[in-house]
């Protein structure tokens, strides 16, 4: 069975859980998200994308 969920939904769920149950302040969640957007426009973006695709492939059982 394959379930397709947008990544932003999953990350939003984890952010909500961190705020609700772990006591993480909302401004820290916003800061981490902004840092991620900034990081995606640097020279590290291809390596991050490759690692993410490899991780998804391993989880899905279809790694190349």
C-alpha positions as CSV (number, residue, x, y, z in Angstrom):
1,X,0.0,0.0,0.0
2,X,1.4,3.4,-1.0
3,X,0.4,6.5,0.8
4,X,1.3,9.9,-0.7
5,X,1.5,12.8,1.7
6,X,3.0,16.2,1.0
7,X,6.3,16.7,2.9
8,X,5.1,20.0,4.3
9,X,2.1,18.2,6.0
10,X,4.5,15.7,7.7
11,X,6.9,18.5,8.8
12,X,3.9,20.6,10.0
13,X,2.7,17.6,12.1
14,X,6.2,17.2,13.7
15,X,6.5,20.9,14.3
16,X,3.1,20.9,16.0
17,X,4.1,18.0,18.1
18,X,7.4,19.6,19.1
19,X,5.5,22.8,20.2
20,X,2.7,21.0,22.0
21,X,4.6,18.1,23.7
22,X,8.3,19.1,23.9
23,X,7.8,22.8,24.7
24,X,9.7,24.1,21.7
25,X,8.9,27.7,21.2
26,X,7.2,28.6,17.9
27,X,9.8,31.2,16.9
28,X,12.4,28.4,17.0
29,X,10.3,26.4,14.5
30,X,10.0,29.4,12.3
31,X,13.7,30.1,12.5
32,X,14.6,26.5,11.5
33,X,12.2,26.7,8.6
34,X,13.7,29.9,7.4
35,X,17.2,28.5,7.7
36,X,16.1,25.5,5.6
37,X,14.9,27.9,2.8
38,X,18.2,29.8,3.0
39,X,20.2,26.5,2.9
40,X,18.3,25.4,-0.2
41,X,19.8,28.3,-2.1
42,X,23.4,27.5,-1.3
43,X,26.0,25.3,-2.9
44,X,24.8,22.5,-0.5
45,X,21.4,22.1,-2.2
46,X,22.4,19.4,-4.7
47,X,23.9,17.3,-1.9
48,X,20.8,17.7,0.3
49,X,18.5,16.8,-2.6
50,X,20.6,13.7,-3.4
51,X,20.6,12.6,0.2
52,X,16.9,13.2,0.5
53,X,16.1,11.2,-2.6
54,X,18.4,8.3,-1.4
55,X,16.6,8.3,2.0
56,X,13.2,8.2,0.4
57,X,14.3,5.4,-1.9
58,X,15.6,3.4,1.1
59,X,12.3,3.9,3.0
60,X,10.2,3.0,-0.1
61,X,12.4,0.0,-0.8
62,X,13.3,1.2,-4.3
63,X,16.8,2.5,-3.8
64,X,18.9,2.5,-7.0
